[in-house]
């Protein structure tokens, strides 16, 4: 079992039930990605966009199953950082945690800028800075308040997405032939699109990283992860189908605000500001959940002194890793100054795919008595993660590999010094 927190460090409190955990996952998955990821994915896959979405969903299902079994076995903060450490050794756990923290910190900056771009075009960075400060403060005062806010954000976003789908499928601009595969779809393009769209499904990791704050984790986590993933897949499939049927793969690839362009093409311009509000709320929901998850992984890594041990402190009143949350917020504020949304999606996808590759390898080592999933699931998940990671745009692959290599060097130097 995972090493417990040191006796002199206050522990996190188990306050979250199944519905709480599901909403945390939905808040991370049904976020800004659905308003931004379809453009670059359509550019890569063309008419094969829906196939790419299906491939991403299969890989995500394997990862989710492996993560759920491991989270039930090791219900501690840190997610795959803990699983890799316990099943494969310190180095693999550290590498997974490093990839997650760095990649998702960049993703936080992208989500903040997305909120700013939709809320106040031309003033993205001031809005992004204010959003990061405000949501870091919300996370600081307790996970239960974070879940309440996440529920409200998810409800608003689902209502907006439902309006987009209904408006699209009932308009005269919908053409079912735009959903058919044509010569512009290739295997490489579909895999690249799947890697980019995987960015949207990766939020279920937030459920696992909250393992130390979930009631009855052996029962709650294995139920919450597939439920959140299933709801997300239905929502993404409906929205992708609607956007593709209205705009077609070419126009969707060129769209800077795909869903706003979709409702505009539907002949419902009144929905455009609604979509803008929905995108802003979705980006804020993603940012809220991301800061929550990164701070818990940072806590776990700091407990093992791979990061400054001061970050392992838990607030005596709010029972949250307050120093880790402040450090994450400060790092995101620094990245907001130069982050690029499309580049951040690819970079984040590479880091998270590497993270889940370690999760699947860890799940492979479970015994039947430890709740091992069917052997095919971690094998397919590991293979899919590696394949999608190296199918991403070259710049994302190179940057992601460089960051992982830098993390490995830091680990080796630290081990030699200590």
C-alpha positions as CSV (number, residue, x, y, z in Angstrom):
1,X,0.0,0.0,0.0
2,X,1.0,3.6,-0.5
3,X,3.2,5.2,2.1
4,X,1.0,7.3,4.4
5,X,1.7,11.0,5.1
6,X,4.2,11.7,7.8
7,X,2.8,11.9,11.3
8,X,3.6,15.6,11.7
9,X,1.7,16.6,8.6
10,X,-2.1,17.1,8.8
11,X,-4.0,14.8,6.5
12,X,-6.6,15.6,3.9
13,X,-10.2,14.8,4.9
14,X,-12.5,12.2,3.1
15,X,-15.5,14.4,2.2
16,X,-16.4,13.5,-1.4
17,X,-19.0,10.9,-2.5
18,X,-19.6,9.4,-6.0
19,X,-21.6,12.3,-7.4
20,X,-19.0,14.8,-6.1
21,X,-16.2,12.8,-7.7
22,X,-18.2,12.5,-11.0
23,X,-18.7,16.3,-11.1
24,X,-15.0,17.0,-10.5
25,X,-14.2,14.7,-13.5
26,X,-16.9,16.3,-15.7
27,X,-15.7,19.8,-14.7
28,X,-12.2,18.8,-16.0
29,X,-13.4,17.0,-19.2
30,X,-16.3,19.1,-20.3
31,X,-14.4,22.2,-20.4
32,X,-12.6,24.5,-22.8
33,X,-11.4,21.6,-24.9
34,X,-14.8,21.1,-26.4
35,X,-14.8,24.8,-27.5
36,X,-11.2,24.7,-28.9
37,X,-10.0,21.2,-29.7
38,X,-12.3,20.4,-32.6
39,X,-10.5,22.9,-34.9
40,X,-7.0,21.5,-34.8
41,X,-8.4,17.9,-34.7
42,X,-10.4,18.5,-37.9
43,X,-7.4,20.1,-39.5
44,X,-5.4,16.9,-38.8
45,X,-8.2,14.3,-39.5
46,X,-10.5,16.0,-42.0
47,X,-13.6,13.9,-42.5
48,X,-12.0,11.3,-40.1
49,X,-12.7,13.5,-37.1
50,X,-15.3,11.2,-35.6
51,X,-13.1,8.2,-36.1
52,X,-10.3,10.1,-34.3
53,X,-12.7,10.8,-31.5
54,X,-13.6,7.1,-31.2
55,X,-9.9,6.2,-31.1
56,X,-9.3,8.7,-28.3
57,X,-12.3,7.4,-26.4
58,X,-11.0,3.7,-26.6
59,X,-7.6,4.7,-25.3
60,X,-9.2,6.9,-22.6
61,X,-11.4,3.9,-21.5
62,X,-8.4,1.7,-21.1
63,X,-6.6,4.4,-19.2
64,X,-9.6,5.0,-17.0
65,X,-10.1,1.3,-16.2
66,X,-6.4,0.9,-15.3
67,X,-6.5,4.1,-13.2
68,X,-9.7,3.2,-11.4
69,X,-8.3,-0.2,-10.3
70,X,-5.1,1.4,-9.1
71,X,-6.8,4.2,-7.4
72,X,-9.0,1.7,-5.4
73,X,-5.8,-0.1,-4.4
74,X,-3.8,3.1,-3.5
75,X,-6.4,5.7,-2.4
76,X,-3.9,8.5,-1.8
77,X,-3.3,11.9,-3.4
78,X,-1.0,11.9,-6.4
79,X,-2.7,9.5,-8.9
80,X,-0.2,7.8,-11.3
81,X,2.7,9.3,-9.4
82,X,1.8,7.0,-6.5
83,X,0.9,4.0,-8.7
84,X,4.2,4.2,-10.6
85,X,6.2,4.6,-7.4
86,X,4.5,1.6,-5.7
87,X,4.4,-0.8,-8.7
88,X,7.4,0.1,-10.9
89,X,9.8,2.1,-8.7
90,X,10.5,5.6,-7.7
91,X,11.8,6.8,-11.0
92,X,8.7,5.9,-13.0
93,X,6.4,7.4,-10.4
94,X,8.5,10.6,-10.4
95,X,8.5,10.7,-14.2
96,X,4.7,10.3,-14.4
97,X,4.2,13.1,-11.8
98,X,6.7,15.4,-13.5
99,X,5.0,15.0,-16.9
100,X,1.6,15.6,-15.3
101,X,2.5,18.7,-13.3
102,X,4.4,20.4,-16.1
103,X,2.0,19.5,-18.9
104,X,-1.1,20.4,-16.9
105,X,0.4,23.6,-15.6
106,X,0.8,24.7,-19.3
107,X,-2.8,23.5,-19.9
108,X,-4.0,25.8,-17.0
109,X,-2.5,28.8,-18.7
110,X,-4.3,27.8,-22.0
111,X,-7.6,27.5,-20.2
112,X,-7.2,30.8,-18.5
113,X,-6.4,32.5,-21.8
114,X,-9.4,30.8,-23.4
115,X,-11.6,32.2,-20.7
116,X,-10.2,35.7,-21.4
117,X,-10.5,35.4,-25.2
118,X,-14.2,34.6,-24.9
119,X,-15.1,36.9,-22.0
120,X,-13.3,40.0,-23.3
121,X,-11.7,39.7,-26.7
122,X,-8.6,41.8,-27.0
123,X,-8.0,41.8,-23.2
124,X,-7.3,38.1,-22.8
125,X,-4.3,38.3,-20.4
126,X,-5.8,40.6,-17.7
127,X,-8.9,38.4,-17.6
128,X,-6.8,35.3,-17.5
129,X,-4.7,36.7,-14.6
130,X,-7.9,37.6,-12.6
131,X,-9.3,34.1,-13.3
132,X,-6.2,32.3,-12.0
133,X,-6.1,34.4,-8.8
134,X,-9.8,33.9,-8.1
135,X,-9.9,30.2,-8.7
136,X,-6.7,29.6,-6.7
137,X,-8.5,31.4,-3.9
138,X,-11.6,29.1,-4.2
139,X,-9.4,26.0,-4.1
140,X,-7.6,27.4,-1.1
141,X,-10.7,27.5,1.1
142,X,-11.6,23.9,0.7
143,X,-12.4,21.1,-1.7
144,X,-16.1,21.0,-0.8
145,X,-16.5,24.6,-2.0
146,X,-14.6,23.7,-5.1
147,X,-17.1,20.8,-5.9
148,X,-20.1,23.1,-5.3
149,X,-18.8,25.6,-7.8
150,X,-17.8,22.9,-10.2
151,X,-21.4,21.5,-10.2
152,X,-22.8,24.9,-11.1
153,X,-20.2,25.4,-13.9
154,X,-20.9,21.9,-15.4
155,X,-24.7,22.6,-15.3
156,X,-24.3,25.9,-17.3
157,X,-21.9,24.3,-19.8
158,X,-24.2,21.3,-20.5
159,X,-27.1,23.6,-21.0
160,X,-25.2,25.7,-23.6
161,X,-23.9,22.6,-25.4
162,X,-27.4,21.1,-25.5
163,X,-28.7,24.4,-27.1
164,X,-25.9,24.2,-29.7
165,X,-26.7,20.6,-30.6
166,X,-30.5,21.2,-30.8
167,X,-30.0,24.3,-32.9
168,X,-27.6,22.5,-35.3
169,X,-29.6,19.3,-35.8
170,X,-32.9,21.2,-36.4
171,X,-31.5,23.8,-38.8
172,X,-31.6,23.7,-42.5
173,X,-27.8,23.9,-42.7
174,X,-27.3,20.3,-41.5
175,X,-26.0,18.0,-44.2
176,X,-25.5,14.3,-43.2
177,X,-23.1,13.8,-46.1
178,X,-20.5,15.9,-44.3
179,X,-20.2,13.1,-41.8
180,X,-19.0,10.6,-44.4
181,X,-15.3,9.5,-44.7
182,X,-13.6,10.9,-47.9
183,X,-10.2,11.0,-49.4
184,X,-8.9,13.7,-47.0
185,X,-8.8,11.2,-44.1
186,X,-5.6,9.3,-43.4
187,X,-4.4,7.0,-40.7
188,X,-1.7,9.4,-39.6
189,X,-4.2,12.3,-39.5
190,X,-6.7,10.3,-37.6
191,X,-4.1,9.3,-35.0
192,X,-2.9,12.9,-34.6
193,X,-6.5,14.0,-34.2
194,X,-7.0,11.3,-31.5
195,X,-4.0,12.5,-29.7
196,X,-5.2,16.1,-29.7
197,X,-8.7,15.1,-28.7
198,X,-7.3,12.9,-25.9
199,X,-6.6,16.3,-24.2
200,X,-10.4,16.6,-23.7
201,X,-10.8,13.2,-22.0
202,X,-7.9,13.4,-19.6
203,X,-9.8,15.1,-16.8
204,X,-10.8,11.8,-15.1
205,X,-7.3,11.9,-13.6
206,X,-8.7,14.5,-11.3
207,X,-10.8,11.9,-9.6
208,X,-7.9,9.6,-9.0
209,X,-5.6,12.4,-7.7
210,X,-8.3,13.2,-5.1
211,X,-8.1,9.6,-3.7
212,X,-7.2,10.9,-0.3
213,X,-10.4,13.1,-0.1
214,X,-12.9,10.5,-1.4
215,X,-15.2,8.6,1.0
216,X,-14.9,4.8,0.6
217,X,-12.4,5.1,-2.3
218,X,-12.4,1.3,-3.0
219,X,-16.0,1.6,-4.1
220,X,-16.3,5.3,-5.1
221,X,-13.4,5.8,-7.5
222,X,-14.1,2.7,-9.7
223,X,-17.7,3.9,-10.1
224,X,-17.0,7.6,-10.6
225,X,-14.3,7.4,-13.3
226,X,-16.2,5.3,-15.9
227,X,-19.4,7.2,-15.2
228,X,-17.8,10.6,-15.8
229,X,-16.0,9.3,-18.9
230,X,-19.2,7.9,-20.4
231,X,-21.1,11.1,-19.9
232,X,-18.3,13.1,-21.5
233,X,-18.1,10.8,-24.5
234,X,-21.8,11.2,-25.2
235,X,-21.5,15.0,-25.0
236,X,-18.4,15.2,-27.2
237,X,-19.9,12.8,-29.8
238,X,-23.1,14.9,-30.0
239,X,-21.3,18.2,-30.3
240,X,-18.8,16.9,-32.8
241,X,-21.5,15.4,-35.0
242,X,-23.5,18.7,-34.9
243,X,-20.5,20.9,-35.7
244,X,-19.3,18.6,-38.5
245,X,-22.7,18.3,-40.1
246,X,-23.1,22.1,-40.2
247,X,-19.7,23.3,-41.1
248,X,-18.0,20.3,-42.7
249,X,-14.4,19.3,-42.0
250,X,-12.8,22.2,-44.0
251,X,-14.7,25.0,-42.3
252,X,-14.4,23.4,-38.9
253,X,-10.6,23.1,-39.3
254,X,-10.4,26.9,-40.2
255,X,-12.7,28.0,-37.3
256,X,-11.1,29.9,-34.5
257,X,-14.3,29.5,-32.4
258,X,-15.9,26.4,-33.8
259,X,-19.1,26.3,-31.8
260,X,-19.8,30.0,-32.2
261,X,-19.3,29.6,-36.0
262,X,-21.6,26.6,-35.9
263,X,-24.5,28.4,-34.4
264,X,-23.9,31.4,-36.6
265,X,-24.0,29.1,-39.7
266,X,-27.3,27.7,-38.3
267,X,-28.8,31.1,-38.7
268,X,-29.2,31.6,-34.9
269,X,-26.9,34.6,-34.2
270,X,-28.6,35.1,-30.8
271,X,-26.9,32.0,-29.6
272,X,-23.4,33.3,-30.3
273,X,-23.1,35.4,-27.1
274,X,-24.6,32.4,-25.2
275,X,-21.8,30.2,-26.6
276,X,-19.3,32.8,-25.6
277,X,-20.6,32.7,-22.1
278,X,-20.6,28.9,-22.1
279,X,-17.0,28.8,-23.4
280,X,-15.9,31.2,-20.6
281,X,-17.6,29.2,-17.9
282,X,-16.2,25.9,-19.4
283,X,-12.7,27.3,-19.4
284,X,-13.1,28.4,-15.8
285,X,-14.4,25.0,-14.8
286,X,-11.5,23.3,-16.4
287,X,-9.0,25.7,-14.8
288,X,-10.6,25.1,-11.4
289,X,-10.4,21.3,-11.7
290,X,-6.8,21.5,-13.1
291,X,-5.5,23.6,-10.3
292,X,-7.2,21.1,-7.8
293,X,-5.6,18.1,-9.4
294,X,-2.1,19.5,-10.0
295,X,-1.9,20.7,-6.4
296,X,-2.6,17.2,-5.1
297,X,0.0,15.6,-7.3
298,X,2.5,18.3,-6.2
299,X,1.6,17.4,-2.6
300,X,2.4,13.7,-3.2
301,X,5.7,14.5,-4.9
302,X,6.7,16.9,-2.2
303,X,6.0,14.4,0.5
304,X,8.7,12.2,-1.1
305,X,11.0,15.3,-1.3
306,X,11.3,15.2,-5.1
307,X,9.9,18.8,-4.8
308,X,10.6,21.2,-1.8
309,X,9.1,19.5,1.2
310,X,7.4,22.7,2.3
311,X,4.8,22.1,-0.5
312,X,3.6,19.1,1.4
313,X,2.0,21.3,4.1
314,X,-1.8,20.9,4.6
315,X,-3.8,23.8,5.9
316,X,-5.0,23.1,9.5
317,X,-8.3,24.7,9.0
318,X,-9.2,24.1,5.3
319,X,-7.5,20.7,5.0
320,X,-6.0,21.5,1.6
321,X,-2.4,21.5,0.3
322,X,-2.4,25.3,0.5
323,X,1.3,25.9,-0.3
324,X,1.1,23.6,-3.3
325,X,-2.0,25.4,-4.6
326,X,-0.3,28.8,-4.3
327,X,2.8,27.5,-6.1
328,X,0.7,26.1,-8.9
329,X,-1.2,29.4,-9.2
330,X,2.0,31.4,-9.3
331,X,3.4,29.1,-12.0
332,X,0.3,29.4,-14.1
333,X,0.4,33.2,-13.8
334,X,3.9,33.1,-15.1
335,X,2.9,31.0,-18.1
336,X,-0.1,33.2,-19.0
337,X,2.4,35.8,-20.2
338,X,3.3,33.8,-23.3
339,X,1.1,30.6,-23.5
340,X,-0.4,29.6,-26.9
341,X,-3.7,27.6,-26.8
342,X,-3.1,25.3,-29.7
343,X,0.5,24.6,-28.8
344,X,-0.5,24.0,-25.2
345,X,-3.1,21.4,-26.2
346,X,-0.5,19.3,-28.0
347,X,2.1,19.8,-25.3
348,X,-0.4,18.9,-22.6
349,X,-1.5,15.8,-24.5
350,X,2.0,14.5,-24.8
351,X,2.6,14.8,-21.1
352,X,-0.7,13.3,-20.1
353,X,-0.3,10.4,-22.5
354,X,3.2,9.7,-21.0
355,X,1.5,9.8,-17.5
356,X,-1.1,7.2,-18.5
357,X,1.4,5.0,-20.2
358,X,2.9,4.6,-16.7
359,X,-0.5,4.0,-15.3
360,X,-1.2,1.1,-17.7
361,X,2.2,-0.4,-17.1
362,X,1.5,-0.2,-13.3
363,X,-1.9,-1.9,-13.8
364,X,-0.3,-4.7,-15.7
365,X,1.6,-5.6,-12.5
366,X,-1.6,-6.0,-10.4
367,X,-2.5,-9.5,-9.3
368,X,-6.1,-10.9,-9.6
369,X,-6.4,-10.5,-5.8
370,X,-5.5,-6.8,-6.2
371,X,-8.3,-6.2,-8.7
372,X,-6.2,-6.5,-11.9
373,X,-8.2,-5.5,-15.0
374,X,-8.3,-7.9,-18.0
375,X,-4.8,-8.1,-19.4
376,X,-5.9,-6.7,-22.8
377,X,-6.9,-3.4,-21.2
378,X,-3.5,-2.2,-19.9
379,X,-1.8,-3.6,-23.0
380,X,-4.1,-1.7,-25.3
381,X,-3.9,1.4,-23.1
382,X,-0.1,1.4,-23.0
383,X,0.2,0.8,-26.8
384,X,-2.4,3.5,-27.5
385,X,-0.8,6.1,-25.3
386,X,2.6,5.6,-27.0
387,X,1.2,5.6,-30.5
388,X,-0.9,8.7,-29.9
389,X,1.9,10.6,-28.2
390,X,4.3,10.2,-31.2
391,X,1.5,10.9,-33.7
392,X,1.1,14.5,-32.3
393,X,2.5,17.5,-34.2
394,X,6.3,17.3,-34.2
395,X,6.7,20.5,-32.1
396,X,4.5,19.0,-29.4
397,X,6.4,15.7,-29.4
398,X,9.8,17.4,-29.3
399,X,8.8,19.8,-26.5
400,X,7.1,17.0,-24.5
401,X,10.1,14.6,-24.9
402,X,12.5,17.4,-23.9
403,X,10.5,18.2,-20.7
404,X,10.4,14.5,-19.7
405,X,14.2,14.2,-20.4
406,X,14.8,17.3,-18.3
407,X,12.8,15.7,-15.5
408,X,14.8,12.5,-15.7
409,X,18.1,14.5,-15.5
410,X,16.9,16.3,-12.4
411,X,15.9,13.1,-10.8
412,X,19.3,11.4,-11.5
413,X,21.3,14.4,-10.4
414,X,19.3,14.6,-7.2
415,X,19.8,10.9,-6.4
416,X,23.5,11.2,-7.0
417,X,23.8,14.3,-4.8
418,X,21.7,12.8,-1.9
